[in-house]
Amino acid sequence: MKAVAIILASGEARRMAHPKALILHEGDKSFLQSLASTFGKASCQVLGVVGKDAEAVREQHPGLDLVESEQWRDSQMASVKVGLEAALEAGADVVLLHPVDMPALRATTVKSLLKLMGDADEALRPEFEGAPGWPVLLSRSSAQRLHDADGDQLEAVLKGMKVRRVPMKDPGVIVNINGPETYERLFGSEPKLAPPPKRRGSGKRGSPALTTVTDIGGGSGSVPMAAASDD
């Protein structure tokens, strides 16, 4: 079974000071690099969809397979469809959709979801404490149906599909770092850029801790809710 993970990173990031794909997450890794590593550990082929700031994202991630959405301004689904087309052309049996501003996802969670997905002709979505999360997993036929569907927003289109929800113990499936206030609460500083690739692993920069429910609000219901952000 060939699994292709699509990381959605084409939006404008109006609320952040920097493009979300380039923001520092864990150690010296950017949000995008951290997620690429997570999906890679789960034996997924990784594909990033870029739009705004595409050139800067490419320079920061020279080893990552990226496709550009020229219509990123038009709608969220326009960028999703660019990623789906590339994944289907690559021969994906399963496609995983994941927003770039949710880098706390665990590789073990992705592995568990892929095992649950199996060869089923369906869509699968994790949840944490009843809240819908990411990534969304799609069989090849489901990915094609999503590609062919009408609509501008991914969440709205998914509501029209048969998606099975699966409870997971990973809060990372719903943690959305989509604003500077959330980033500062988690990491103790305003959003900052990850260092250039040649500096990664140098040990000169401190390593922010991985995001947990305790970091965000102690499981008291203040966890930033997951959404496929288009900003």
C-alpha positions in Angstrom: 0.0 0.0 0.0 1.5 3.3 -1.1 0.6 6.2 1.2 1.2 9.8 0.1 0.9 12.5 2.7 -0.1 16.0 1.4 1.0 18.8 3.7 -1.2 21.9 2.9 1.1 25.0 3.0 -0.2 27.3 0.3 -2.0 30.0 2.4 -1.2 33.6 3.1 -0.7 33.2 6.9 -2.2 36.7 7.6 -2.1 36.3 11.4 1.5 35.1 11.6 4.6 37.2 11.1 6.1 34.6 8.8 4.9 31.9 6.4 3.7 29.0 8.5 5.8 26.4 6.6 9.0 28.3 7.6 8.2 28.8 11.3 10.5 27.1 13.9 8.9 24.1 15.6 11.0 21.4 17.2 14.8 21.9 17.5 15.9 23.5 14.2 13.1 22.2 12.1 10.4 24.3 10.5 6.7 23.3 10.8 6.9 21.8 7.3 10.2 19.9 7.9 8.9 18.6 11.2 5.7 17.2 9.6 7.7 15.8 6.7 9.9 13.9 9.2 6.8 12.6 11.0 5.1 11.3 7.9 8.4 9.9 6.6 8.8 7.9 9.8 5.4 6.4 9.1 6.6 5.3 5.6 4.7 7.9 3.7 5.8 9.7 0.6 5.6 13.4 1.4 4.3 16.1 -0.8 3.9 19.7 0.1 1.5 22.1 -1.6 2.8 25.7 -1.7 1.4 28.9 -3.0 2.2 32.2 -1.3 5.9 32.4 -0.6 6.6 29.3 -2.7 10.1 30.3 -3.6 11.1 30.9 0.0 9.6 27.6 1.0 11.5 25.8 -1.7 14.8 27.3 -0.7 14.3 26.3 2.9 13.3 22.7 2.0 15.5 21.7 -1.0 15.0 18.0 -0.4 11.3 18.0 -0.2 8.8 17.3 -3.0 6.7 20.4 -3.5 4.0 21.3 -5.9 2.7 24.8 -6.5 -0.9 25.9 -6.5 -1.1 28.9 -8.8 -4.8 29.4 -7.8 -4.0 29.5 -4.0 -5.8 32.9 -3.8 -9.0 31.5 -5.3 -10.0 28.9 -2.7 -8.6 26.4 -0.3 -10.0 23.5 -2.4 -8.0 24.8 -5.4 -4.8 24.0 -3.5 -6.1 20.7 -2.2 -6.9 19.6 -5.7 -3.4 20.3 -6.9 -2.0 18.1 -4.1 -4.6 15.3 -4.9 -3.7 15.4 -8.6 0.0 15.0 -7.8 -0.6 12.2 -5.2 -2.9 10.2 -7.6 -0.4 10.6 -10.4 2.3 9.3 -8.1 0.2 6.1 -7.7 -1.1 6.6 -4.2 -3.3 3.9 -2.7 -4.0 6.1 0.3 -3.8 9.9 0.5 -3.4 11.8 3.8 -4.3 15.5 4.0 -2.7 17.6 6.8 -2.4 21.3 7.5 1.1 22.7 7.9 0.1 24.6 11.1 -0.5 21.3 13.0 3.1 20.0 13.5 2.5 18.2 16.9 1.2 15.1 15.2 3.0 11.8 16.2 4.4 9.3 13.8 2.9 6.5 15.8 -0.5 8.0 15.3 0.0 8.1 11.5 1.1 4.4 11.6 -2.0 3.5 13.6 -4.3 5.3 11.2 -2.8 3.7 8.2 -3.2 0.3 9.8 -6.9 1.0 10.6 -7.4 2.3 7.0 -6.1 -0.9 5.4 -7.6 -1.5 2.0 -11.0 -0.1 2.9 -12.8 2.1 0.3 -13.5 5.0 2.6 -12.2 8.1 4.3 -10.9 8.1 7.9 -10.4 10.9 10.4 -8.9 10.9 13.9 -10.5 12.6 16.8 -9.3 13.6 20.3 -11.8 13.8 23.1 -14.6 14.1 20.6 -13.1 16.8 18.5 -12.3 16.1 14.8 -8.7 16.2 13.9 -6.1 15.6 11.2 -4.8 14.1 9.0 -7.7 12.9 7.0 -7.0 9.6 5.2 -8.6 8.9 1.9 -8.6 5.7 -0.2 -7.7 6.3 -3.8 -11.3 6.3 -4.9 -12.3 8.7 -2.1 -9.4 11.0 -3.0 -10.7 11.1 -6.6 -14.2 11.9 -5.3 -12.8 14.7 -3.2 -10.9 16.1 -6.2 -14.0 16.1 -8.3 -16.3 17.6 -5.7 -17.6 21.2 -5.9 -16.9 23.7 -3.1 -14.3 26.1 -1.9 -13.6 25.0 1.7 -12.2 21.5 2.5 -14.2 21.1 5.7 -17.4 21.8 4.0 -16.7 19.3 1.2 -15.6 16.6 3.7 -19.0 17.0 5.4 -20.6 15.8 2.2 -18.5 12.6 2.2 -18.7 9.4 4.3 -15.9 9.9 6.8 -15.3 7.4 9.6 -14.1 9.0 12.8 -11.6 7.2 15.0 -10.7 8.2 18.6 -6.9 8.6 19.2 -4.9 9.4 22.3 -2.7 11.9 20.5 -3.7 15.5 21.2 -1.5 16.5 18.2 -4.3 15.6 15.9 -6.3 18.7 17.0 -3.6 21.2 18.1 -3.6 24.0 15.6 -0.9 26.6 15.9 -2.5 29.1 13.6 -1.9 32.4 15.4 1.0 34.2 17.2 -0.7 34.1 20.6 -0.9 30.2 20.5 2.7 30.0 19.4 3.9 32.3 22.2 1.8 30.3 24.8 3.5 27.1 23.7 7.0 28.1 23.0 7.5 31.2 25.2 8.4 33.6 22.3 6.8 35.2 19.3 6.9 33.2 16.0 10.3 32.9 14.6 11.8 31.5 11.4 13.6 28.1 11.4 17.3 28.4 10.5 18.5 27.7 7.0 19.0 24.0 6.2 22.8 24.1 6.5 22.5 25.2 10.1 20.0 22.5 11.2 21.5 20.0 13.6 24.3 22.4 14.7 23.2 22.4 18.3 23.4 26.2 18.5 19.7 26.8 18.9 17.5 25.8 21.8 14.9 23.2 21.2 11.2 24.1 22.0 9.4 21.2 23.6 6.9 19.2 21.8 3.3 20.4 22.0 1.1 18.6 24.6 -2.4 19.2 26.0 -0.8 20.2 29.3 1.2 22.9 27.5 -1.9 24.3 25.9 -4.4 24.1 28.7 -4.1 21.0 30.8 -6.9 19.2 29.0 -9.4 21.8 30.3 -11.0 22.3 26.9 -8.8 25.2 25.8 -7.0 23.3 23.2 -6.9 25.2 19.8 -9.3 23.4 17.6 -8.1 21.7 14.4 -9.0 23.2 11.1 -7.4 23.2 7.6 -6.4 26.8 7.8 -6.2 28.7 4.5 -4.6 31.8 5.9 
